[in-house]
Amino acid sequence: MASGGREGSVMKKTVAVIMALALIVGAAACSERAEAPSGTTAPKGGPSPAVPEGRNKTIKVGFSQTGAESVWRVANTESVKNALSEKNGYELIYDDAQQKPENQIRAIRNFIQQKVDYIVLAPLVETGWDSVLDEARRAAIPVIVVDRMVRVADNDLYTAYVGSNFLKEGQTAVAWLEAALEKHGRDKRTVHIVNIQGTIGSSAQIGRTAALEAGIRSHPNWELTAQESGDFIKPKAYEVMSRILKKTRDVDVVYCENDSEAFGAIKALEEAGLKCGILNGGVIVISFDATSEGLSECLSGKISLNVECNPLQGPHVARIIRDLSEGKSVEKISYLEETWFDCFTITYETIEKRAY
């Protein structure tokens, strides 16, 4: 009996010690979890997103695209979809705005209601985003702007931008035109320029138009004969160019703000009996995008210069989301590397290597 009493006493003491140790370990674990967020880094220019719990957490992303108006736009959409695919750990909710800003605003609000982790926005125009982006910020959803920029009162309404420097693209085209005119002895006489603009208010239109207008101001013999929007599509550009040619055939340069517009302008010029291309002394057609089809027209000599606009933005968006999810800071503005091609140097091998 005495022995049993001693054993019972020892057993009770052992249980008490085990329970005390469990309480100590549990308290330490709670302390570690409470202190963990203080070590994270808030991303630049936007709210700090929740860090995914575990490597296999699916990240939910809403993507509002302007539409599918061109080969370039389709390539841009596919790049984002491929990078933010299910196999890469994403649930992507895609919305085609069909060239209407109001559809994009509606889509962003739907994304917020669906409690996405991130919003990717390819804005049709630069303005009109303050209110809806503020709604996203209040919901603590980072917004990544791609392709075109937004102009807002508070730049913290979006977290990051990935895309092109459109003003620089235009400046590249203007510098090339200046050198080409001089090389071919066409720099002394009056140069009549037609500007077929992109969608008015879009970043691409604003930057490319601004560069051309600055070039015209700095060259007294450059004359802006006509300036009208082709909305980045071939049919509209064809209509615009055809209408201009009914008023005047005195055209030396057609500055198209994307490849689709260049195709429409070339069709109208050729139907009017005009030659296209600096190589044969015809109208100098300048374009932007450098799609495979655009470069093929450059190889044929019909497009004299094609300035690249890189649509393959998906991997860069995925990198930004990955960094934000890990609590890292990201660059506010990320411009993609781009080049240019002209009819003097383009080769068939160059076109074969294009991904779009």
PyMOL commands that set and color helices and strands:
alter all, ss='L'
color gray80, all
select helices_A, chain A and resi 2-39+71-83+86-88+101-113+130-138+155-157+166-183+203-217+234-247+259-271+278-280+292-300+314-325+348-352
alter helices_A, ss='H'
color red, helices_A
select strands_A, chain A and resi 59-65+90-96+118-121+143-147+160-163+191-197+222-229+253-256+284-289+305-308+333-335+340-342
alter strands_A, ss='S'
color yellow, strands_A
deselect
rebuild
show_as cartoon
